[in-house]
Amino acid sequence: MKPIKDNQILHVDLSTRKIMKEEILPDLRKNYIGGAGINTKIFFDSEAMYHDALSKENVLIFGVGPTVGTGLLAGNRCTITAKSPITDMYGDSNIGGDFTLRMRAAGFDHIVFMGKADRPVYLFINKEQEVQILDAADIWGMWTDKVTDVLLERHGKNCEVACIGPAGEQLVRYASVIMSKCHAAGRMGMGCVMGSKNLKAIVIDSDRKFIPPMHNQDSINQIKKVWMNNCRSSVVSKMGSLEGTLFLIEKYDKAKHIPIRNCQSAYDEKTKNIYSTEFKYAYQTKRKACYACPVGCAKEYEIKEGKYKGEKGDRIDYGTVAGVGANVGVFDWGDILHLKMLCDYLGMDTIEAGGAMGLIIECQQRGLLSAEDADGRIFEYGNAEDIEYLMHKAVSREGIGNLIAEGAYRAAKELKAEDYAFCINKSTTGLQSNARLAWSLGYLTSTRGGDHLKNFPFTSLFGGYFSEIVAKHIFKINAGKTIGIPENKGRVVWWHENYKYIVDSLGICIFAIHGLPNTGNAYFQDFANIMNALFGTKLTDEDVFYASERIYQLQNAFNVNSGQDIDSYKWPIRKKEQDIDDLLIEETTIKVRDEPGMLPEYFKFRGLTEGGRPTVERFEELGIRDYIPKAKAASAEGVVGMQDLLKQVGLNAKLTVKDRTTNFLISLLLRRLLELKDKSDRKKYLQQKGSLQKNI
């Protein structure tokens, strides 16, 4: 067997069937790290920004971070990058699972697809690192679960499969990529781009026991040990272990912040039916973790009664419950799980699907869409059969489905119903809130359109001790008291975005590690130490932060070239109508965007012009002068240098002994309380269920 060469980029031209392998050079690692960062560099170097997202000139990149396979906590992520068919700007989607491990074991950190195949194909990488483009005619049209089964039967159970379903083939703009049957790269239509290239799947066969080359394995082992110990003692991690992201349903419900019936309301009494408690005790069958993750936020489940009895699946998150649950008026767990699994099988994003279908139903309510124009039907919120019907119509692109397949923004434009599409830069997102200004500002500044994950302000999300302990060291602010005040929000978003860029570039799961910073771990110094231990570099925490800034600047420049301007930075507004709650309008109408501490401060920390354009000064400071013409960077007065900005914001929280002790004791207490609550909730649920059965 030939030796496998690691640390490579695989280039695949689907038009010419030419395949090329390229080594990742040290400077590329230093300046862009890996994963999402190197994807960004490759993508900006392409000509994709000048072409339609569905043209053959678009480039599709799978990028795995360098921590994948090292055993470092939650090092299991892949970023898929392309011009988005939803937003017409920079797009990416982050995904976990074992496919990422197979990809690195096969020797490739990045796979770059160019051109378009003349017929349906899939890519196969065998144990010898040989790459083949194979015919996919017999699997074209299949659902993702069936495709995976067929390809595993054909190439061996040791393979991992990433594929699209019928939604990607039919160019549903929010089609997803499904890995290993249950992991979905849903956001921004990466599956649609795969479909536009006639690429059905990627199959990787590797039984190699992969141990990534490491310059200093002892150093990696030490970081691994510290992170793992702190993660296991973290109350944030405990919450993730017990409920995953489903804990947000109750939290947002009590804050009146859940998008209900196409954002007509932010509160409904029926939301209590879909709290995580009901899911845990009635549907969850097993806790499941990704590689090297002690949190285990994924949950296997089974629908045990009702119309969909016997259906099984795994992985469910808050975004899905909001998308094909609350936003379309569905408040029944059995219905939501069925609709979620259907989205995965068809290969479509649950958030954008929910936004598009919620829009269509409201348009009928408002008299903007007749039954005759909607396949002769009247659709209702809360009717799972209606939602399923609309999903299938979208995938077939028949009748009303052709509108739904275009996403909420384009459907609203066609129906002249823009007031009912709650999108930022054409992407469906949850409604912003005056109570959470950093989170809301991040919706605007996200380089991939309206999104809650490009900016994940864990220091300023809910307030409370664990947010405040970080915020006081990094930003010198009290996060709890200032969460709804338009001061210092620009720097908060700047820092958290750059943090997330590095996490995605390293290939680490943000949900698994976001409980570490309040223990004094997982900051930029740790990230530099990881890179130095893996590759023998001599990076500092500032070097890593500068790398994150380069990544942002290229993504932003891509968007400016794609037409983004200052008018792109605006929140959707729910207009006043008789049946719309005044409180919802009041809470979601933000009038402080242009306050000094909001968008102007963000632009200042980003070194942008007042209109959000790149500047020559920041590009020169970052050592990317060669990109100035292509980025359309402008020279501007008063651009503040990074070194001066970093005097106002810290890169690492140096916790005191008192901080660490208090953190440990509070975590210990809260973990115990969570365990007791879990037992109490289970007992109450079983007693209630027993009483109901007795009455029946």
C-alpha positions as CSV (number, residue, x, y, z in Angstrom):
1,M,0.0,0.0,0.0
2,K,1.3,3.4,-1.0
3,P,2.1,5.8,1.9
4,I,-0.6,8.4,2.4
5,K,0.6,12.0,2.1
6,D,-1.1,14.4,4.5
7,N,-1.6,18.2,4.6
8,Q,-3.0,18.5,1.1
9,I,-5.6,20.4,-0.9
10,L,-7.4,18.3,-3.5
11,H,-8.5,20.3,-6.6
12,V,-11.3,18.6,-8.7
13,D,-12.4,20.2,-12.0
14,L,-15.7,18.5,-12.8
15,S,-15.9,20.0,-16.3
16,T,-12.5,18.6,-17.5
17,R,-12.2,15.8,-14.9
18,K,-8.8,17.0,-14.1
19,I,-7.6,16.3,-10.5
20,M,-4.7,18.0,-8.8
21,K,-3.1,17.7,-5.4
22,E,-1.4,20.6,-3.6
23,E,0.6,20.7,-0.4
24,I,-0.5,23.3,2.2
25,L,2.5,25.5,2.7
26,P,3.5,27.0,6.1
27,D,2.6,30.6,5.3
28,L,-0.9,29.6,4.4
29,R,-1.2,27.9,7.8
30,K,0.2,30.9,9.6
31,N,-2.0,33.4,7.9
32,Y,-5.3,31.5,7.6
33,I,-5.0,28.5,10.0
34,G,-7.1,26.0,8.1
35,G,-10.8,25.0,7.8
36,A,-12.9,28.1,7.2
37,G,-9.8,30.3,7.0
38,I,-8.0,28.5,4.2
39,N,-11.4,28.0,2.5
40,T,-11.8,31.8,2.5
41,K,-8.4,32.4,1.0
42,I,-8.9,29.8,-1.8
43,F,-12.4,31.2,-2.4
44,F,-11.4,34.8,-2.7
45,D,-8.6,33.8,-5.1
46,S,-11.3,32.3,-7.4
47,E,-13.5,34.3,-9.7
48,A,-16.7,33.2,-8.0
49,M,-17.7,36.6,-6.8
50,Y,-18.2,37.8,-10.4
51,H,-20.6,35.1,-11.3
52,D,-24.0,33.7,-10.4
53,A,-24.0,31.2,-7.5
54,L,-25.6,28.5,-9.8
55,S,-23.1,29.0,-12.6
56,K,-20.2,26.6,-13.2
57,E,-17.8,29.4,-12.2
58,N,-18.9,29.1,-8.6
59,V,-16.4,27.2,-6.5
60,L,-17.4,24.7,-3.7
61,I,-14.9,24.0,-1.0
62,F,-14.9,21.4,1.8
63,G,-12.4,22.4,4.5
64,V,-11.5,20.4,7.6
65,G,-9.7,22.1,10.5
66,P,-6.2,20.9,11.7
67,T,-7.5,19.8,15.1
68,V,-9.6,17.1,13.5
69,G,-8.3,13.7,14.4
70,T,-6.0,15.0,17.2
71,G,-8.3,14.0,20.0
72,L,-8.5,17.7,21.1
73,L,-11.8,18.5,22.6
74,A,-14.5,18.7,19.9
75,G,-12.0,18.8,17.0
76,N,-14.4,17.3,14.5
77,R,-15.7,20.1,12.3
78,C,-15.8,20.9,8.6
79,T,-16.7,24.1,6.8
80,I,-18.3,24.0,3.3
81,T,-17.8,27.3,1.4
82,A,-19.3,28.7,-1.9
83,K,-21.2,31.7,-3.2
84,S,-24.6,31.3,-1.6
85,P,-27.7,30.8,-3.9
86,I,-29.8,32.3,-1.1
87,T,-27.8,35.5,-0.4
88,D,-25.8,35.9,-3.6
89,M,-22.8,36.7,-1.4
90,Y,-20.2,34.7,0.6
91,G,-21.7,31.5,2.0
92,D,-20.6,28.7,4.3
93,S,-22.0,26.1,6.5
94,N,-20.3,24.3,9.4
95,I,-20.8,20.6,10.1
96,G,-19.5,17.8,12.3
97,G,-19.4,14.0,12.3
98,D,-17.1,11.2,11.2
99,F,-16.9,12.3,7.6
100,T,-14.4,15.0,8.7
101,L,-12.2,12.3,10.2
102,R,-12.2,10.2,7.1
103,M,-11.3,13.2,5.0
104,R,-8.2,14.0,7.1
105,A,-7.3,10.3,7.2
106,A,-7.4,10.3,3.4
107,G,-4.8,13.0,3.5
108,F,-6.9,16.0,2.4
109,D,-7.7,19.0,4.5
110,H,-9.5,20.7,1.7
111,I,-11.4,19.5,-1.4
112,V,-12.1,22.2,-4.0
113,F,-14.7,21.6,-6.7
114,M,-14.7,23.7,-9.9
115,G,-16.7,23.6,-13.1
116,K,-19.7,21.4,-13.7
117,A,-20.0,17.7,-14.6
118,D,-21.9,17.0,-17.8
119,R,-24.0,14.4,-16.0
120,P,-24.6,13.3,-12.4
121,V,-21.4,12.1,-10.7
122,Y,-20.0,11.4,-7.3
123,L,-16.4,11.6,-6.0
124,F,-14.8,8.5,-4.6
125,I,-11.4,8.5,-2.7
126,N,-10.1,5.1,-2.0
127,K,-7.7,3.7,0.6
128,E,-4.8,4.3,-1.8
129,Q,-5.6,8.0,-1.9
130,E,-6.7,7.5,-5.5
131,V,-9.5,9.9,-6.6
132,Q,-12.2,8.9,-9.1
133,I,-15.2,10.7,-10.6
134,L,-17.9,8.0,-10.9
135,D,-21.3,7.9,-12.6
136,A,-24.2,8.7,-10.3
137,A,-27.1,8.1,-12.7
138,D,-28.5,5.3,-10.6
139,I,-28.6,7.3,-7.3
140,W,-29.8,10.6,-8.8
141,G,-33.2,11.3,-7.3
142,M,-32.7,9.2,-4.1
143,W,-33.2,10.6,-0.6
144,T,-30.1,11.1,1.4
145,D,-30.5,8.1,3.7
146,K,-31.0,5.7,0.7
147,V,-28.0,7.3,-1.2
148,T,-25.8,6.7,1.9
149,D,-27.0,3.0,2.2
150,V,-26.4,2.3,-1.5
151,L,-22.9,3.8,-1.5
152,L,-21.9,2.1,1.7
153,E,-23.0,-1.2,0.2
154,R,-21.1,-0.5,-3.0
155,H,-17.8,0.8,-1.5
156,G,-17.8,-0.8,2.0
157,K,-19.1,-0.1,5.5
158,N,-15.9,1.6,6.4
159,C,-16.7,4.6,4.1
160,E,-18.2,7.9,5.1
161,V,-20.6,9.7,2.7
162,A,-21.6,13.3,2.2
163,C,-24.4,13.8,-0.2
164,I,-27.4,15.8,-1.4
165,G,-31.0,14.8,-1.7
166,P,-33.7,15.7,-4.3
167,A,-33.7,19.3,-3.0
168,G,-30.1,19.8,-4.1
169,E,-30.8,18.2,-7.5
170,Q,-33.8,20.4,-8.1
171,L,-31.8,23.5,-7.1
172,V,-33.9,24.4,-4.0
173,R,-31.8,27.4,-3.0
174,Y,-31.5,26.3,0.6
175,A,-30.6,22.7,-0.1
176,S,-28.3,21.2,2.5
177,V,-25.4,18.7,2.5
178,I,-26.0,15.6,4.6
179,M,-23.0,13.7,6.1
180,S,-23.2,10.3,7.7
181,K,-27.0,10.4,7.4
182,C,-27.7,12.7,10.3
183,H,-25.3,15.7,10.2
184,A,-26.6,18.6,8.1
185,A,-24.7,21.5,6.6
186,G,-28.0,23.4,6.2
187,R,-27.3,27.1,6.0
188,M,-26.7,29.1,2.8
189,G,-27.6,26.4,0.2
190,M,-24.3,24.5,-0.1
191,G,-26.4,21.5,-1.3
192,C,-27.9,23.6,-4.0
193,V,-24.4,24.4,-5.3
194,M,-23.5,20.7,-5.3
195,G,-26.6,20.1,-7.3
196,S,-25.8,22.8,-9.8
197,K,-22.5,21.0,-10.4
198,N,-24.2,17.6,-10.9
199,L,-22.3,16.4,-7.9
200,K,-24.4,13.9,-5.9
201,A,-22.0,12.7,-3.2
202,I,-18.5,12.4,-1.9
203,V,-17.4,9.0,-0.6
204,I,-14.2,8.4,1.3
205,D,-12.9,5.0,2.1
206,S,-10.1,4.9,4.7
207,D,-9.4,2.4,7.4
208,R,-6.2,4.1,8.3
209,K,-5.6,4.7,12.0
210,F,-5.0,8.4,11.6
211,I,-2.7,10.2,13.9
212,P,-2.1,13.6,12.5
213,P,1.6,14.7,12.3
214,M,2.4,16.8,15.4
215,H,5.4,18.9,16.1
216,N,4.9,18.5,19.9
217,Q,2.4,15.9,20.9
218,D,3.1,16.4,24.6
219,S,1.9,20.0,24.3
220,I,-1.3,18.9,22.5
221,N,-1.9,16.3,25.2
222,Q,-1.6,18.9,27.9
223,I,-4.1,21.2,26.3
224,K,-6.4,18.3,25.7
225,K,-6.3,17.3,29.3
226,V,-6.9,20.8,30.7
227,W,-9.8,21.4,28.3
228,M,-11.4,18.1,28.9
229,N,-11.2,18.4,32.7
230,N,-12.7,21.9,32.6
231,C,-15.4,20.9,30.1
232,R,-16.5,18.0,32.4
233,S,-16.8,20.4,35.3
234,S,-18.6,23.2,33.4
235,V,-22.2,23.8,34.1
236,V,-22.6,25.1,30.5
237,S,-21.3,21.7,29.2
238,K,-23.7,19.9,31.6
239,M,-26.6,21.9,30.2
240,G,-25.5,20.9,26.7
241,S,-25.2,17.3,27.7
242,L,-28.7,17.2,29.2
243,E,-30.5,19.2,26.6
244,G,-28.3,20.2,23.7
245,T,-29.5,23.5,22.3
246,L,-33.1,22.6,23.1
247,F,-32.7,24.4,26.4
248,L,-33.1,27.6,24.4
249,I,-36.7,26.9,23.7
250,E,-37.8,27.5,27.3
251,K,-35.3,30.3,27.7
252,Y,-36.4,32.2,24.6
253,D,-40.1,31.4,25.3
254,K,-39.8,33.1,28.8
255,A,-38.0,36.0,27.2
256,K,-40.7,36.2,24.5
257,H,-38.2,35.8,21.7
258,I,-39.3,32.8,19.7
259,P,-40.4,33.4,16.0
260,I,-44.0,32.1,16.0
261,R,-46.2,31.9,12.9
262,N,-43.8,33.7,10.6
263,C,-42.8,36.1,13.4
264,Q,-46.4,37.3,14.0
265,S,-45.8,36.7,17.7
266,A,-42.9,36.0,20.0
267,Y,-45.0,34.1,22.5
268,D,-47.6,31.4,22.5
269,E,-48.9,29.3,25.5
270,K,-48.5,26.2,23.3
271,T,-44.7,26.6,23.2
272,K,-44.6,24.8,26.5
273,N,-45.6,21.7,24.6
274,I,-42.2,21.7,22.9
275,Y,-40.0,22.4,25.9
276,S,-37.0,20.0,26.1
277,T,-38.6,18.1,29.0
278,E,-41.2,16.5,26.8
279,F,-38.6,15.6,24.2
280,K,-36.2,14.1,26.7
281,Y,-38.7,11.8,28.4
282,A,-41.1,10.9,25.6
283,Y,-38.9,10.7,22.6
284,Q,-35.1,10.6,23.4
285,T,-33.7,7.1,23.4
286,K,-30.0,7.8,23.7
287,R,-27.5,10.6,24.2
288,K,-24.9,10.7,21.4
289,A,-21.6,12.5,21.0
290,C,-19.4,13.5,18.1
291,Y,-15.7,12.4,18.0
292,A,-13.7,13.7,21.0
293,C,-16.6,15.5,22.6
294,P,-17.7,14.9,26.2
295,V,-20.8,17.1,25.9
296,G,-22.9,14.8,23.6
297,C,-25.5,17.4,22.5
298,A,-26.9,15.1,19.9
299,K,-29.8,12.9,20.8
300,E,-31.2,9.8,19.2
301,Y,-35.0,9.6,19.3
302,E,-38.1,7.6,18.3
303,I,-41.7,8.6,17.8
304,K,-43.5,6.0,19.9
305,E,-47.1,6.9,19.3
306,G,-49.4,8.7,16.9
307,K,-49.4,9.0,13.1
308,Y,-45.6,8.8,12.8
309,K,-45.1,6.0,15.3
310,G,-41.9,4.0,14.7
311,E,-39.9,6.8,12.9
312,K,-36.4,7.1,14.3
313,G,-33.6,9.7,13.9
314,D,-31.0,11.6,15.7
315,R,-29.8,15.2,16.1
316,I,-32.3,17.9,16.8
317,D,-31.5,21.5,17.7
318,Y,-33.2,24.8,18.6
319,G,-33.0,26.2,15.0
320,T,-34.9,23.2,13.7
321,V,-37.6,23.4,16.4
322,A,-38.0,27.1,15.6
323,G,-37.9,26.6,11.8
324,V,-40.3,23.7,11.1
325,G,-42.0,24.0,14.5
326,A,-42.9,27.4,16.0
327,N,-42.4,29.5,12.8
328,V,-45.0,27.3,11.0
329,G,-47.2,27.1,14.1
330,V,-46.4,23.4,14.9
331,F,-46.2,22.7,18.6
332,D,-46.2,18.9,18.7
333,W,-42.9,17.0,19.1
334,G,-44.0,14.1,17.0
335,D,-44.9,16.4,14.1
336,I,-41.7,18.4,14.4
337,L,-39.4,15.3,14.5
338,H,-41.2,13.9,11.5
339,L,-40.8,17.2,9.5
340,K,-37.1,17.5,10.6
341,M,-36.3,14.0,9.4
342,L,-38.1,14.7,6.1
343,C,-36.0,17.8,5.7
344,D,-32.9,15.7,6.1
345,Y,-34.0,13.0,3.7
346,L,-34.9,15.5,1.1
347,G,-31.8,17.6,1.9
348,M,-33.1,21.0,2.8
349,D,-32.4,23.6,5.6
350,T,-35.0,23.6,8.3
351,I,-34.6,27.3,9.1
352,E,-35.0,28.6,5.6
353,A,-37.7,26.1,4.8
354,G,-39.7,27.2,7.8
355,G,-39.2,30.8,6.8
356,A,-40.4,30.2,3.2
357,M,-43.4,28.1,4.2
358,G,-44.3,30.5,7.1
359,L,-44.4,33.3,4.6
360,I,-46.7,31.5,2.1
361,I,-49.2,30.7,4.9
362,E,-49.3,34.3,6.1
363,C,-49.6,35.6,2.5
364,Q,-52.8,33.5,2.2
365,Q,-54.0,34.9,5.6
366,R,-53.4,38.5,4.3
367,G,-55.2,37.9,1.0
368,L,-52.0,38.2,-1.0
369,L,-52.1,34.6,-2.3
370,S,-55.4,32.9,-3.4
371,A,-56.2,29.3,-3.2
372,E,-56.2,29.1,-7.0
373,D,-52.6,30.4,-6.9
374,A,-51.6,27.8,-4.3
375,D,-52.6,24.5,-5.9
376,G,-56.2,25.1,-5.0
377,R,-55.5,24.7,-1.3
378,I,-55.8,26.9,1.9
379,F,-52.8,26.2,4.2
380,E,-52.9,26.5,7.9
381,Y,-50.3,27.2,10.6
382,G,-50.0,24.1,12.8
383,N,-51.1,21.6,10.2
384,A,-48.2,19.2,9.8
385,E,-49.8,17.7,6.7
386,D,-49.8,21.1,5.0
387,I,-46.2,21.6,5.9
388,E,-45.2,18.2,4.5
389,Y,-47.2,18.9,1.3
390,L,-45.3,22.2,0.8
391,M,-42.0,20.5,1.4
392,H,-42.6,18.0,-1.3
393,K,-43.9,20.7,-3.7
394,A,-40.8,22.7,-3.1
395,V,-38.5,19.7,-4.0
396,S,-40.5,19.0,-7.1
397,R,-40.6,22.7,-7.9
398,E,-44.3,22.3,-8.9
399,G,-46.9,25.0,-8.5
400,I,-46.6,26.9,-5.3
401,G,-43.5,24.8,-4.5
402,N,-41.5,26.7,-7.2
403,L,-41.9,29.8,-5.0
404,I,-41.0,28.1,-1.8
405,A,-37.9,26.6,-3.4
406,E,-36.6,30.1,-4.0
407,G,-36.6,30.9,-0.2
408,A,-38.5,33.5,1.7
409,Y,-36.9,36.6,0.3
410,R,-37.4,35.8,-3.4
411,A,-40.9,34.4,-2.8
412,A,-41.9,37.6,-1.1
413,K,-40.5,39.7,-3.9
414,E,-42.6,37.7,-6.4
415,L,-45.7,38.0,-4.3
416,K,-45.0,41.7,-3.5
417,A,-45.1,40.7,0.2
418,E,-41.7,42.0,1.3
419,D,-43.2,43.1,4.6
420,Y,-43.7,39.5,5.6
421,A,-40.2,38.1,4.8
422,F,-38.0,38.4,7.9
423,C,-34.6,38.2,6.2
424,I,-31.3,40.0,6.5
425,N,-29.3,40.0,3.3
426,K,-31.9,37.7,1.8
427,S,-31.4,35.1,4.6
428,T,-34.1,34.0,7.0
429,T,-33.2,34.7,10.6
430,G,-34.9,35.1,14.0
431,L,-36.1,38.5,14.9
432,Q,-33.7,40.8,16.6
433,S,-34.3,42.3,20.1
434,N,-33.6,45.5,21.9
435,A,-32.8,43.3,24.9
436,R,-29.8,41.7,23.2
437,L,-28.1,44.3,21.2
438,A,-24.7,42.5,20.5
439,W,-26.6,39.4,19.3
440,S,-28.8,41.6,17.1
441,L,-25.9,43.7,15.7
442,G,-24.2,40.4,14.8
443,Y,-27.2,39.5,12.6
444,L,-26.3,42.5,10.5
445,T,-22.5,42.1,10.4
446,S,-22.5,38.3,9.6
447,T,-20.6,37.8,6.3
448,R,-23.0,35.1,5.3
449,G,-26.3,37.0,5.7
450,G,-28.7,37.0,8.6
451,D,-27.3,34.5,11.0
452,H,-26.9,33.7,14.7
453,L,-23.6,31.8,14.6
454,K,-21.1,34.0,12.8
455,N,-21.3,36.1,15.9
456,F,-21.8,34.0,19.0
457,P,-21.5,36.5,21.8
458,F,-21.3,34.1,24.7
459,T,-20.0,36.8,27.0
460,S,-23.0,39.0,26.3
461,L,-25.8,36.6,25.4
462,F,-27.9,36.2,28.5
463,G,-25.9,38.0,31.2
464,G,-25.3,36.2,34.5
465,Y,-22.1,35.3,36.2
466,F,-20.5,33.2,33.5
467,S,-20.9,35.9,30.9
468,E,-19.8,38.6,33.2
469,I,-16.7,36.9,34.4
470,V,-15.4,36.8,30.8
471,A,-16.7,40.2,29.7
472,K,-15.1,42.1,32.6
473,H,-11.7,40.7,31.7
474,I,-12.0,41.1,27.9
475,F,-14.1,44.2,27.5
476,K,-14.0,45.8,31.0
477,I,-17.8,45.9,31.1
478,N,-20.6,44.3,33.1
479,A,-22.3,42.2,30.5
480,G,-25.5,41.7,32.5
481,K,-26.1,45.4,33.2
482,T,-25.2,46.6,29.7
483,I,-26.8,43.8,27.5
484,G,-29.5,46.2,26.3
485,I,-27.5,49.4,26.2
486,P,-26.0,50.5,22.8
487,E,-22.5,51.0,24.2
488,N,-19.3,49.0,23.4
489,K,-21.4,46.6,21.2
490,G,-19.2,47.1,18.1
491,R,-16.1,45.8,19.9
492,V,-18.0,42.9,21.4
493,V,-19.2,41.7,18.0
494,W,-15.8,42.3,16.5
495,W,-14.0,40.1,19.1
496,H,-16.6,37.3,19.1
497,E,-16.7,37.1,15.3
498,N,-12.9,36.8,15.2
499,Y,-13.1,34.2,17.9
500,K,-15.6,32.2,15.9
501,Y,-13.5,32.5,12.7
502,I,-10.6,30.9,14.5
503,V,-12.7,28.2,16.1
504,D,-14.1,27.3,12.7
505,S,-10.6,27.4,11.1
506,L,-9.2,25.1,13.7
507,G,-12.2,22.7,13.2
508,I,-13.5,22.9,16.8
509,C,-17.2,22.9,17.7
510,I,-18.2,26.2,19.3
511,F,-21.1,24.7,21.2
512,A,-18.8,22.2,22.9
513,I,-16.1,24.8,24.0
514,H,-18.1,27.9,24.7
515,G,-18.2,26.9,28.4
516,L,-14.4,26.9,28.6
517,P,-13.6,30.7,28.5
518,N,-15.2,31.3,31.9
519,T,-12.6,28.8,33.3
520,G,-9.8,30.8,31.7
521,N,-9.2,28.4,28.8
522,A,-9.8,28.3,25.0
523,Y,-8.6,31.9,24.3
524,F,-6.3,33.1,21.5
525,Q,-3.2,32.1,23.5
526,D,-4.5,28.5,23.6
527,F,-5.2,28.7,19.9
528,A,-1.7,29.9,19.2
529,N,-0.3,27.1,21.4
530,I,-2.3,24.5,19.4
531,M,-1.0,25.7,16.1
532,N,2.6,25.8,17.4
533,A,2.3,22.3,18.8
534,L,0.8,20.9,15.5
535,F,3.0,22.7,13.0
536,G,6.1,24.0,14.8
537,T,5.1,27.6,14.1
538,K,5.9,30.4,16.5
539,L,2.6,32.2,16.5
540,T,1.5,34.5,19.3
541,D,-2.1,35.2,20.4
542,E,-1.9,38.4,18.4
543,D,-0.8,36.5,15.3
544,V,-3.8,34.3,15.6
545,F,-6.1,37.3,16.1
546,Y,-4.6,38.9,13.0
547,A,-5.3,35.7,11.0
548,S,-9.0,35.9,12.1
549,E,-9.1,39.6,10.9
550,R,-7.7,38.5,7.5
551,I,-10.4,35.9,7.2
552,Y,-13.1,38.5,7.9
553,Q,-11.6,41.1,5.6
554,L,-11.6,38.8,2.6
555,Q,-15.1,37.6,3.3
556,N,-16.3,41.2,3.6
557,A,-14.4,42.2,0.4
558,F,-16.1,39.3,-1.4
559,N,-19.5,40.7,-0.4
560,V,-18.6,44.2,-1.4
561,N,-17.7,42.9,-4.8
562,S,-21.0,41.1,-4.8
563,G,-23.0,44.3,-4.2
564,Q,-23.1,44.8,-0.4
565,D,-23.3,48.4,0.8
566,I,-24.4,50.3,3.8
567,D,-28.1,49.7,3.0
568,S,-27.4,45.9,3.5
569,Y,-27.1,46.5,7.2
570,K,-30.7,46.7,8.2
571,W,-33.1,44.6,10.3
572,P,-36.5,43.5,9.1
573,I,-39.4,45.3,10.8
574,R,-42.7,43.7,11.6
575,K,-45.2,46.4,10.7
576,K,-48.2,47.3,12.8
577,E,-51.4,45.4,12.0
578,Q,-54.5,44.7,14.0
579,D,-53.5,41.2,15.0
580,I,-49.8,41.9,15.7
581,D,-48.8,42.4,19.3
582,D,-47.5,45.9,20.1
583,L,-44.9,44.5,22.5
584,L,-43.4,42.4,19.6
585,I,-43.0,45.5,17.5
586,E,-41.6,47.5,20.3
587,E,-39.1,44.8,21.3
588,T,-37.9,44.1,17.7
589,T,-37.8,47.6,16.3
590,I,-34.2,48.7,17.0
591,K,-33.5,52.4,16.5
592,V,-30.0,52.6,17.8
593,R,-28.0,51.0,14.9
594,D,-26.2,54.2,14.3
595,E,-25.4,55.0,17.9
596,P,-21.6,55.4,18.4
597,G,-21.3,52.1,20.2
598,M,-23.2,50.1,17.7
599,L,-22.5,49.9,13.9
600,P,-20.1,52.9,13.8
601,E,-17.9,51.3,16.5
602,Y,-18.0,48.0,14.7
603,F,-16.8,49.6,11.5
604,K,-14.1,51.4,13.5
605,F,-12.8,48.2,15.0
606,R,-12.9,46.5,11.6
607,G,-11.0,49.3,10.0
608,L,-13.8,49.9,7.4
609,T,-15.1,53.1,5.9
610,E,-18.4,54.6,7.2
611,G,-20.1,52.6,4.5
612,G,-18.6,49.3,5.4
613,R,-16.0,49.1,2.6
614,P,-12.5,47.7,3.1
615,T,-9.7,50.2,3.6
616,V,-6.2,50.2,2.2
617,E,-4.8,51.0,5.7
618,R,-6.3,47.8,7.3
619,F,-5.2,45.6,4.3
620,E,-1.6,46.9,4.5
621,E,-1.6,46.4,8.3
622,L,-2.6,42.8,7.8
623,G,0.0,42.2,5.2
624,I,-2.5,41.5,2.4
625,R,-1.5,44.5,0.2
626,D,-1.7,42.4,-3.0
627,Y,-5.5,42.1,-2.5
628,I,-6.2,45.8,-2.3
629,P,-7.3,46.2,-6.0
630,K,-9.4,43.1,-6.0
631,A,-11.0,44.0,-2.6
632,K,-11.9,47.5,-4.0
633,A,-10.3,48.9,-0.8
634,A,-10.5,52.6,-0.3
635,S,-8.1,54.9,1.4
636,A,-9.7,56.5,4.5
637,E,-8.7,58.9,7.1
638,G,-8.7,58.0,10.8
639,V,-8.4,54.2,10.4
640,V,-7.3,53.0,13.9
641,G,-4.6,50.4,13.9
642,M,-5.1,47.0,15.4
643,Q,-2.4,47.5,18.0
644,D,-4.3,50.6,19.4
645,L,-7.6,48.7,19.3
646,L,-6.1,45.8,21.3
647,K,-5.3,48.2,24.1
648,Q,-9.0,48.5,24.6
649,V,-9.9,44.8,24.2
650,G,-8.1,41.8,25.7
651,L,-7.4,38.5,23.8
652,N,-7.2,36.3,26.9
653,A,-9.0,36.5,30.2
654,K,-6.4,36.2,33.0
655,L,-8.7,35.0,35.8
656,T,-7.8,35.7,39.4
657,V,-7.7,32.9,42.0
658,K,-10.9,34.3,43.3
659,D,-12.5,34.2,39.9
660,R,-11.4,30.5,39.4
661,T,-12.6,29.5,42.9
662,T,-15.9,31.2,42.5
663,N,-16.4,29.8,39.1
664,F,-15.6,26.3,40.3
665,L,-18.0,26.5,43.3
666,I,-20.9,28.0,41.3
667,S,-20.4,25.4,38.6
668,L,-20.4,22.6,41.1
669,L,-23.6,23.8,42.8
670,L,-25.4,24.5,39.5
671,R,-24.4,21.1,38.0
672,R,-25.8,19.4,41.1
673,L,-29.0,21.5,40.8
674,L,-29.3,20.6,37.1
675,E,-29.0,16.9,38.0
676,L,-31.7,17.2,40.7
677,K,-33.9,19.1,38.4
678,D,-33.5,16.5,35.7
679,K,-34.6,13.7,38.1
680,S,-37.5,15.8,39.4
681,D,-38.7,16.7,35.9
682,R,-38.5,13.0,34.9
683,K,-40.5,12.0,38.0
684,K,-43.1,14.7,37.4
685,Y,-43.4,13.7,33.7
686,L,-43.9,10.0,34.5
687,Q,-46.5,10.8,37.2
688,Q,-48.4,13.1,34.8
689,K,-48.2,10.5,32.1
690,G,-49.5,7.8,34.5
691,S,-52.4,10.0,35.5
692,L,-53.3,10.7,31.9
693,Q,-53.3,7.0,31.0
694,K,-55.5,6.3,34.1
695,N,-58.0,8.9,33.1
696,I,-58.1,7.4,29.6
